[in-house]
Amino acid sequence: MKYITVPVNTSAMKRLDYDDCVDGDLIELTLNEYNYADLLKSNVINQLNTELGINIDDYEDEKIINIDKLIIAKNIIENSIISNKSEVLIQLLIQVDNAIKYKTGLFFYF
């Protein structure tokens, strides 16, 4: 399984760094192999990697914690949803919106 996680506050984000989270700290999106395949097929991961200078990939952990980068990520995902209304893209957009709302970040555990 692969996870895309959003801490609900900065304290939760610090606990996440130490793998010491408590119930309610995280909003998690769990991707099964089919969701993950749809996400890769959408090319959003490649676009995020290129535009944000990050490396979301298999066996890698990555994060987007800068508000400006989260907004860029949101725009990339919204543009992709226009041509591909995949459920996983909609769920990813919700996660980005949560990260912006809580002023935390988006954490990829692939």
SEPA-697703 format. One record per atom (N, C-alpha, C): residue number from 1; residue in one letter; atom name; x, y, z. Coordinates in pm, whole numbers, plus 50000, padded with zeros to 5 digits. Layout:
REM residues N
+-----+------+------+-------+-------+-------+
!  nr ! rest ! atom !     X !     Y !     Z !
+-----+------+------+-------+-------+-------+
! NUM !    A !   CA !     X !     Y !     Z !
...
+-----+------+------+-------+-------+-------+
END
This chain:
REM residues 110
+-----+------+------+-------+-------+-------+
!  nr ! rest ! atom !     X !     Y !     Z !
+-----+------+------+-------+-------+-------+
!   1 !    M !    N ! 50083 ! 49881 ! 50000 !
!   1 !    M !   CA ! 50000 ! 50000 ! 50000 !
!   1 !    M !    C ! 50088 ! 50125 ! 50000 !
!   2 !    K !    N ! 50034 ! 50229 ! 49943 !
!   2 !    K !   CA ! 50101 ! 50358 ! 49938 !
!   2 !    K !    C ! 50008 ! 50459 ! 50005 !
!   3 !    Y !    N ! 50069 ! 50558 ! 50070 !
!   3 !    Y !   CA ! 49992 ! 50654 ! 50148 !
!   3 !    Y !    C ! 50027 ! 50797 ! 50110 !
!   4 !    I !    N ! 49925 ! 50881 ! 50108 !
!   4 !    I !   CA ! 49944 ! 51026 ! 50095 !
!   4 !    I !    C ! 49878 ! 51085 ! 50218 !
!   5 !    T !    N ! 49959 ! 51150 ! 50300 !
!   5 !    T !   CA ! 49919 ! 51187 ! 50435 !
!   5 !    T !    C ! 49926 ! 51337 ! 50456 !
!   6 !    V !    N ! 49829 ! 51389 ! 50533 !
!   6 !    V !   CA ! 49828 ! 51530 ! 50572 !
!   6 !    V !    C ! 49814 ! 51538 ! 50724 !
!   7 !    P !    N ! 49912 ! 51597 ! 50792 !
!   7 !    P !   CA ! 49897 ! 51623 ! 50936 !
!   7 !    P !    C ! 49796 ! 51735 ! 50958 !
!   8 !    V !    N ! 49720 ! 51727 ! 51067 !
!   8 !    V !   CA ! 49614 ! 51827 ! 51091 !
!   8 !    V !    C ! 49664 ! 51953 ! 51161 !
!   9 !    N !    N ! 49789 ! 51952 ! 51208 !
!   9 !    N !   CA ! 49848 ! 52072 ! 51267 !
!   9 !    N !    C ! 50000 ! 52055 ! 51272 !
!  10 !    T !    N ! 50070 ! 52160 ! 51312 !
!  10 !    T !   CA ! 50216 ! 52154 ! 51312 !
!  10 !    T !    C ! 50270 ! 52056 ! 51416 !
!  11 !    S !    N ! 50200 ! 52040 ! 51527 !
!  11 !    S !   CA ! 50243 ! 51941 ! 51627 !
!  11 !    S !    C ! 50235 ! 51800 ! 51570 !
!  12 !    A !    N ! 50128 ! 51772 ! 51497 !
!  12 !    A !   CA ! 50113 ! 51642 ! 51432 !
!  12 !    A !    C ! 50222 ! 51621 ! 51328 !
!  13 !    M !    N ! 50259 ! 51728 ! 51259 !
!  13 !    M !   CA ! 50364 ! 51720 ! 51157 !
!  13 !    M !    C ! 50498 ! 51684 ! 51223 !
!  14 !    K !    N ! 50525 ! 51741 ! 51339 !
!  14 !    K !   CA ! 50648 ! 51708 ! 51412 !
!  14 !    K !    C ! 50645 ! 51562 ! 51459 !
!  15 !    R !    N ! 50530 ! 51517 ! 51509 !
!  15 !    R !   CA ! 50520 ! 51378 ! 51553 !
!  15 !    R !    C ! 50536 ! 51282 ! 51435 !
!  16 !    L !    N ! 50488 ! 51322 ! 51318 !
!  16 !    L !   CA ! 50503 ! 51240 ! 51199 !
!  16 !    L !    C ! 50650 ! 51217 ! 51167 !
!  17 !    D !    N ! 50732 ! 51320 ! 51186 !
!  17 !    D !   CA ! 50877 ! 51307 ! 51163 !
!  17 !    D !    C ! 50939 ! 51197 ! 51247 !
!  18 !    Y !    N ! 50882 ! 51175 ! 51365 !
!  18 !    Y !   CA ! 50936 ! 51075 ! 51458 !
!  18 !    Y !    C ! 50852 ! 50948 ! 51463 !
!  19 !    D !    N ! 50757 ! 50936 ! 51370 !
!  19 !    D !   CA ! 50667 ! 50820 ! 51366 !
!  19 !    D !    C ! 50602 ! 50799 ! 51502 !
!  20 !    D !    N ! 50553 ! 50910 ! 51560 !
!  20 !    D !   CA ! 50497 ! 50909 ! 51695 !
!  20 !    D !    C ! 50357 ! 50972 ! 51697 !
!  21 !    C !    N ! 50282 ! 50954 ! 51589 !
!  21 !    C !   CA ! 50151 ! 51017 ! 51578 !
!  21 !    C !    C ! 50049 ! 50951 ! 51670 !
!  22 !    V !    N ! 49951 ! 51030 ! 51708 !
!  22 !    V !   CA ! 49840 ! 50981 ! 51789 !
!  22 !    V !    C ! 49713 ! 50985 ! 51703 !
!  23 !    D !    N ! 49609 ! 50917 ! 51749 !
!  23 !    D !   CA ! 49483 ! 50916 ! 51675 !
!  23 !    D !    C ! 49437 ! 51059 ! 51648 !
!  24 !    G !    N ! 49395 ! 51084 ! 51526 !
!  24 !    G !   CA ! 49345 ! 51215 ! 51489 !
!  24 !    G !    C ! 49450 ! 51308 ! 51433 !
!  25 !    D !    N ! 49578 ! 51268 ! 51436 !
!  25 !    D !   CA ! 49687 ! 51352 ! 51386 !
!  25 !    D !    C ! 49689 ! 51363 ! 51234 !
!  26 !    L !    N ! 49643 ! 51260 ! 51165 !
!  26 !    L !   CA ! 49664 ! 51252 ! 51021 !
!  26 !    L !    C ! 49535 ! 51227 ! 50944 !
!  27 !    I !    N ! 49531 ! 51285 ! 50825 !
!  27 !    I !   CA ! 49429 ! 51250 ! 50727 !
!  27 !    I !    C ! 49504 ! 51170 ! 50621 !
!  28 !    E !    N ! 49467 ! 51044 ! 50604 !
!  28 !    E !   CA ! 49543 ! 50957 ! 50515 !
!  28 !    E !    C ! 49460 ! 50911 ! 50396 !
!  29 !    L !    N ! 49525 ! 50914 ! 50282 !
!  29 !    L !   CA ! 49470 ! 50857 ! 50160 !
!  29 !    L !    C ! 49552 ! 50732 ! 50131 !
!  30 !    T !    N ! 49487 ! 50618 ! 50132 !
!  30 !    T !   CA ! 49555 ! 50491 ! 50105 !
!  30 !    T !    C ! 49530 ! 50452 ! 49960 !
!  31 !    L !    N ! 49638 ! 50425 ! 49889 !
!  31 !    L !   CA ! 49628 ! 50388 ! 49749 !
!  31 !    L !    C ! 49653 ! 50239 ! 49734 !
!  32 !    N !    N ! 49558 ! 50170 ! 49672 !
!  32 !    N !   CA ! 49583 ! 50031 ! 49636 !
!  32 !    N !    C ! 49652 ! 50030 ! 49499 !
!  33 !    E !    N ! 49682 ! 49913 ! 49448 !
!  33 !    E !   CA ! 49758 ! 49906 ! 49323 !
!  33 !    E !    C ! 49682 ! 49970 ! 49205 !
!  34 !    Y !    N ! 49550 ! 49963 ! 49208 !
!  34 !    Y !   CA ! 49471 ! 50019 ! 49098 !
!  34 !    Y !    C ! 49466 ! 50172 ! 49105 !
!  35 !    N !    N ! 49447 ! 50225 ! 49227 !
!  35 !    N !   CA ! 49451 ! 50371 ! 49244 !
!  35 !    N !    C ! 49587 ! 50426 ! 49202 !
!  36 !    Y !    N ! 49691 ! 50357 ! 49246 !
!  36 !    Y !   CA ! 49827 ! 50401 ! 49216 !
!  36 !    Y !    C ! 49852 ! 50398 ! 49065 !
!  37 !    A !    N ! 49806 ! 50293 ! 48998 !
!  37 !    A !   CA ! 49821 ! 50283 ! 48853 !
!  37 !    A !    C ! 49748 ! 50399 ! 48783 !
!  38 !    D !    N ! 49627 ! 50431 ! 48830 !
!  38 !    D !   CA ! 49553 ! 50545 ! 48774 !
!  38 !    D !    C ! 49627 ! 50676 ! 48796 !
!  39 !    L !    N ! 49685 ! 50691 ! 48914 !
!  39 !    L !   CA ! 49760 ! 50813 ! 48944 !
!  39 !    L !    C ! 49881 ! 50826 ! 48852 !
!  40 !    L !    N ! 49954 ! 50718 ! 48832 !
!  40 !    L !   CA ! 50069 ! 50722 ! 48742 !
!  40 !    L !    C ! 50026 ! 50750 ! 48599 !
!  41 !    K !    N ! 49917 ! 50687 ! 48557 !
!  41 !    K !   CA ! 49866 ! 50705 ! 48420 !
!  41 !    K !    C ! 49827 ! 50850 ! 48394 !
!  42 !    S !    N ! 49782 ! 50921 ! 48497 !
!  42 !    S !   CA ! 49741 ! 51060 ! 48481 !
!  42 !    S !    C ! 49857 ! 51155 ! 48455 !
!  43 !    N !    N ! 49979 ! 51110 ! 48484 !
!  43 !    N !   CA ! 50102 ! 51189 ! 48467 !
!  43 !    N !    C ! 50117 ! 51301 ! 48571 !
!  44 !    V !    N ! 50029 ! 51307 ! 48669 !
!  44 !    V !   CA ! 50037 ! 51410 ! 48773 !
!  44 !    V !    C ! 50166 ! 51398 ! 48854 !
!  45 !    I !    N ! 50205 ! 51275 ! 48886 !
!  45 !    I !   CA ! 50328 ! 51256 ! 48964 !
!  45 !    I !    C ! 50448 ! 51313 ! 48890 !
!  46 !    N !    N ! 50459 ! 51283 ! 48761 !
!  46 !    N !   CA ! 50570 ! 51338 ! 48682 !
!  46 !    N !    C ! 50566 ! 51490 ! 48678 !
!  47 !    Q !    N ! 50447 ! 51546 ! 48663 !
!  47 !    Q !   CA ! 50434 ! 51692 ! 48660 !
!  47 !    Q !    C ! 50474 ! 51753 ! 48794 !
!  48 !    L !    N ! 50430 ! 51693 ! 48904 !
!  48 !    L !   CA ! 50468 ! 51744 ! 49037 !
!  48 !    L !    C ! 50619 ! 51737 ! 49055 !
!  49 !    N !    N ! 50679 ! 51624 ! 49017 !
!  49 !    N !   CA ! 50824 ! 51610 ! 49030 !
!  49 !    N !    C ! 50898 ! 51716 ! 48950 !
!  50 !    T !    N ! 50856 ! 51739 ! 48828 !
!  50 !    T !   CA ! 50923 ! 51836 ! 48741 !
!  50 !    T !    C ! 50903 ! 51978 ! 48789 !
!  51 !    E !    N ! 50778 ! 52016 ! 48815 !
!  51 !    E !   CA ! 50747 ! 52154 ! 48852 !
!  51 !    E !    C ! 50798 ! 52193 ! 48991 !
!  52 !    L !    N ! 50800 ! 52096 ! 49082 !
!  52 !    L !   CA ! 50835 ! 52127 ! 49221 !
!  52 !    L !    C ! 50976 ! 52084 ! 49259 !
!  53 !    G !    N ! 51046 ! 52019 ! 49167 !
!  53 !    G !   CA ! 51182 ! 51975 ! 49196 !
!  53 !    G !    C ! 51189 ! 51871 ! 49307 !
!  54 !    I !    N ! 51093 ! 51778 ! 49305 !
!  54 !    I !   CA ! 51089 ! 51674 ! 49407 !
!  54 !    I !    C ! 51100 ! 51538 ! 49339 !
!  55 !    N !    N ! 51096 ! 51430 ! 49419 !
!  55 !    N !   CA ! 51110 ! 51296 ! 49363 !
!  55 !    N !    C ! 51010 ! 51201 ! 49427 !
!  56 !    I !    N ! 50885 ! 51211 ! 49385 !
!  56 !    I !   CA ! 50784 ! 51115 ! 49429 !
!  56 !    I !    C ! 50803 ! 50991 ! 49342 !
!  57 !    D !    N ! 50835 ! 50878 ! 49404 !
!  57 !    D !   CA ! 50866 ! 50758 ! 49328 !
!  57 !    D !    C ! 50851 ! 50636 ! 49419 !
!  58 !    D !    N ! 50850 ! 50519 ! 49359 !
!  58 !    D !   CA ! 50845 ! 50396 ! 49437 !
!  58 !    D !    C ! 50962 ! 50391 ! 49534 !
!  59 !    Y !    N ! 50936 ! 50342 ! 49652 !
!  59 !    Y !   CA ! 51035 ! 50324 ! 49758 !
!  59 !    Y !    C ! 51098 ! 50455 ! 49803 !
!  60 !    E !    N ! 51028 ! 50565 ! 49782 !
!  60 !    E !   CA ! 51077 ! 50697 ! 49823 !
!  60 !    E !    C ! 50971 ! 50763 ! 49911 !
!  61 !    D !    N ! 51017 ! 50838 ! 50008 !
!  61 !    D !   CA ! 50929 ! 50926 ! 50085 !
!  61 !    D !    C ! 50954 ! 51067 ! 50037 !
!  62 !    E !    N ! 50850 ! 51144 ! 50022 !
!  62 !    E !   CA ! 50864 ! 51282 ! 49973 !
!  62 !    E !    C ! 50758 ! 51366 ! 50040 !
!  63 !    K !    N ! 50781 ! 51496 ! 50043 !
!  63 !    K !   CA ! 50684 ! 51586 ! 50104 !
!  63 !    K !    C ! 50680 ! 51718 ! 50030 !
!  64 !    I !    N ! 50565 ! 51783 ! 50039 !
!  64 !    I !   CA ! 50546 ! 51919 ! 49989 !
!  64 !    I !    C ! 50496 ! 51997 ! 50109 !
!  65 !    I !    N ! 50579 ! 52088 ! 50162 !
!  65 !    I !   CA ! 50540 ! 52160 ! 50283 !
!  65 !    I !    C ! 50537 ! 52311 ! 50266 !
!  66 !    N !    N ! 50581 ! 52360 ! 50156 !
!  66 !    N !   CA ! 50580 ! 52504 ! 50129 !
!  66 !    N !    C ! 50444 ! 52542 ! 50070 !
!  67 !    I !    N ! 50381 ! 52645 ! 50125 !
!  67 !    I !   CA ! 50246 ! 52684 ! 50080 !
!  67 !    I !    C ! 50244 ! 52718 ! 49931 !
!  68 !    D !    N ! 50348 ! 52784 ! 49882 !
!  68 !    D !   CA ! 50353 ! 52817 ! 49739 !
!  68 !    D !    C ! 50358 ! 52690 ! 49654 !
!  69 !    K !    N ! 50434 ! 52592 ! 49699 !
!  69 !    K !   CA ! 50443 ! 52466 ! 49626 !
!  69 !    K !    C ! 50312 ! 52388 ! 49635 !
!  70 !    L !    N ! 50245 ! 52396 ! 49748 !
!  70 !    L !   CA ! 50114 ! 52331 ! 49761 !
!  70 !    L !    C ! 50014 ! 52392 ! 49663 !
!  71 !    I !    N ! 50019 ! 52523 ! 49645 !
!  71 !    I !   CA ! 49929 ! 52590 ! 49551 !
!  71 !    I !    C ! 49962 ! 52549 ! 49407 !
!  72 !    I !    N ! 50090 ! 52538 ! 49375 !
!  72 !    I !   CA ! 50129 ! 52490 ! 49242 !
!  72 !    I !    C ! 50079 ! 52347 ! 49222 !
!  73 !    A !    N ! 50094 ! 52263 ! 49324 !
!  73 !    A !   CA ! 50046 ! 52124 ! 49316 !
!  73 !    A !    C ! 49895 ! 52122 ! 49293 !
!  74 !    K !    N ! 49823 ! 52208 ! 49364 !
!  74 !    K !   CA ! 49678 ! 52216 ! 49348 !
!  74 !    K !    C ! 49642 ! 52251 ! 49203 !
!  75 !    N !    N ! 49712 ! 52348 ! 49145 !
!  75 !    N !   CA ! 49685 ! 52389 ! 49007 !
!  75 !    N !    C ! 49713 ! 52275 ! 48909 !
!  76 !    I !    N ! 49823 ! 52204 ! 48931 !
!  76 !    I !   CA ! 49857 ! 52090 ! 48844 !
!  76 !    I !    C ! 49746 ! 51985 ! 48849 !
!  77 !    I !    N ! 49701 ! 51953 ! 48968 !
!  77 !    I !   CA ! 49598 ! 51850 ! 48984 !
!  77 !    I !    C ! 49465 ! 51896 ! 48925 !
!  78 !    E !    N ! 49428 ! 52021 ! 48951 !
!  78 !    E !   CA ! 49302 ! 52074 ! 48894 !
!  78 !    E !    C ! 49305 ! 52069 ! 48742 !
!  79 !    N !    N ! 49417 ! 52106 ! 48682 !
!  79 !    N !   CA ! 49428 ! 52101 ! 48536 !
!  79 !    N !    C ! 49418 ! 51959 ! 48484 !
!  80 !    S !    N ! 49471 ! 51864 ! 48558 !
!  80 !    S !   CA ! 49463 ! 51724 ! 48516 !
!  80 !    S !    C ! 49321 ! 51670 ! 48529 !
!  81 !    I !    N ! 49249 ! 51715 ! 48630 !
!  81 !    I !   CA ! 49111 ! 51669 ! 48651 !
!  81 !    I !    C ! 49021 ! 51711 ! 48536 !
!  82 !    I !    N ! 49052 ! 51823 ! 48472 !
!  82 !    I !   CA ! 48972 ! 51871 ! 48359 !
!  82 !    I !    C ! 48963 ! 51764 ! 48250 !
!  83 !    S !    N ! 49077 ! 51698 ! 48222 !
!  83 !    S !   CA ! 49077 ! 51598 ! 48115 !
!  83 !    S !    C ! 49064 ! 51455 ! 48167 !
!  84 !    N !    N ! 49081 ! 51436 ! 48298 !
!  84 !    N !   CA ! 49078 ! 51301 ! 48355 !
!  84 !    N !    C ! 49012 ! 51308 ! 48492 !
!  85 !    K !    N ! 48885 ! 51281 ! 48497 !
!  85 !    K !   CA ! 48811 ! 51293 ! 48623 !
!  85 !    K !    C ! 48827 ! 51167 ! 48711 !
!  86 !    S !    N ! 48947 ! 51118 ! 48717 !
!  86 !    S !   CA ! 48978 ! 51000 ! 48797 !
!  86 !    S !    C ! 48950 ! 51027 ! 48944 !
!  87 !    E !    N ! 48891 ! 50930 ! 49012 !
!  87 !    E !   CA ! 48860 ! 50944 ! 49154 !
!  87 !    E !    C ! 48985 ! 50969 ! 49237 !
!  88 !    V !    N ! 49094 ! 50905 ! 49201 !
!  88 !    V !   CA ! 49218 ! 50923 ! 49278 !
!  88 !    V !    C ! 49270 ! 51067 ! 49267 !
!  89 !    L !    N ! 49251 ! 51131 ! 49153 !
!  89 !    L !   CA ! 49291 ! 51272 ! 49139 !
!  89 !    L !    C ! 49205 ! 51362 ! 49225 !
!  90 !    I !    N ! 49078 ! 51333 ! 49232 !
!  90 !    I !   CA ! 48988 ! 51411 ! 49318 !
!  90 !    I !    C ! 49027 ! 51395 ! 49464 !
!  91 !    Q !    N ! 49059 ! 51272 ! 49504 !
!  91 !    Q !   CA ! 49103 ! 51247 ! 49642 !
!  91 !    Q !    C ! 49236 ! 51317 ! 49671 !
!  92 !    L !    N ! 49326 ! 51317 ! 49574 !
!  92 !    L !   CA ! 49455 ! 51386 ! 49591 !
!  92 !    L !    C ! 49433 ! 51536 ! 49605 !
!  93 !    L !    N ! 49343 ! 51591 ! 49527 !
!  93 !    L !   CA ! 49311 ! 51734 ! 49537 !
!  93 !    L !    C ! 49256 ! 51767 ! 49676 !
!  94 !    I !    N ! 49172 ! 51682 ! 49729 !
!  94 !    I !   CA ! 49119 ! 51702 ! 49865 !
!  94 !    I !    C ! 49234 ! 51703 ! 49966 !
!  95 !    Q !    N ! 49330 ! 51614 ! 49948 !
!  95 !    Q !   CA ! 49445 ! 51610 ! 50039 !
!  95 !    Q !    C ! 49526 ! 51740 ! 50030 !
!  96 !    V !    N ! 49547 ! 51790 ! 49910 !
!  96 !    V !   CA ! 49620 ! 51916 ! 49894 !
!  96 !    V !    C ! 49542 ! 52029 ! 49960 !
!  97 !    D !    N ! 49412 ! 52033 ! 49939 !
!  97 !    D !   CA ! 49329 ! 52135 ! 50004 !
!  97 !    D !    C ! 49339 ! 52127 ! 50156 !
!  98 !    N !    N ! 49342 ! 52005 ! 50209 !
!  98 !    N !   CA ! 49359 ! 51988 ! 50354 !
!  98 !    N !    C ! 49494 ! 52042 ! 50401 !
!  99 !    A !    N ! 49599 ! 52014 ! 50326 !
!  99 !    A !   CA ! 49733 ! 52062 ! 50363 !
!  99 !    A !    C ! 49737 ! 52214 ! 50364 !
! 100 !    I !    N ! 49673 ! 52276 ! 50267 !
! 100 !    I !   CA ! 49667 ! 52423 ! 50262 !
! 100 !    I !    C ! 49584 ! 52475 ! 50379 !
! 101 !    K !    N ! 49470 ! 52414 ! 50403 !
! 101 !    K !   CA ! 49381 ! 52456 ! 50511 !
! 101 !    K !    C ! 49449 ! 52448 ! 50648 !
! 102 !    Y !    N ! 49521 ! 52339 ! 50672 !
! 102 !    Y !   CA ! 49585 ! 52319 ! 50803 !
! 102 !    Y !    C ! 49725 ! 52379 ! 50811 !
! 103 !    K !    N ! 49772 ! 52434 ! 50696 !
! 103 !    K !   CA ! 49906 ! 52495 ! 50690 !
! 103 !    K !    C ! 50014 ! 52395 ! 50734 !
! 104 !    T !    N ! 50002 ! 52273 ! 50682 !
! 104 !    T !   CA ! 50100 ! 52170 ! 50715 !
! 104 !    T !    C ! 50171 ! 52125 ! 50588 !
! 105 !    G !    N ! 50140 ! 52008 ! 50538 !
! 105 !    G !   CA ! 50206 ! 51959 ! 50419 !
! 105 !    G !    C ! 50141 ! 51832 ! 50369 !
! 106 !    L !    N ! 50192 ! 51789 ! 50256 !
! 106 !    L !   CA ! 50145 ! 51668 ! 50189 !
! 106 !    L !    C ! 50263 ! 51571 ! 50188 !
! 107 !    F !    N ! 50246 ! 51454 ! 50247 !
! 107 !    F !   CA ! 50354 ! 51358 ! 50263 !
! 107 !    F !    C ! 50323 ! 51232 ! 50185 !
! 108 !    F !    N ! 50416 ! 51193 ! 50099 !
! 108 !    F !   CA ! 50400 ! 51076 ! 50014 !
! 108 !    F !    C ! 50487 ! 50963 ! 50069 !
! 109 !    Y !    N ! 50424 ! 50850 ! 50098 !
! 109 !    Y !   CA ! 50496 ! 50731 ! 50143 !
! 109 !    Y !    C ! 50472 ! 50620 ! 50042 !
! 110 !    F !    N ! 50561 ! 50614 ! 49945 !
! 110 !    F !   CA ! 50548 ! 50518 ! 49836 !
! 110 !    F !    C ! 50656 ! 50411 ! 49851 !
+-----+------+------+-------+-------+-------+
END
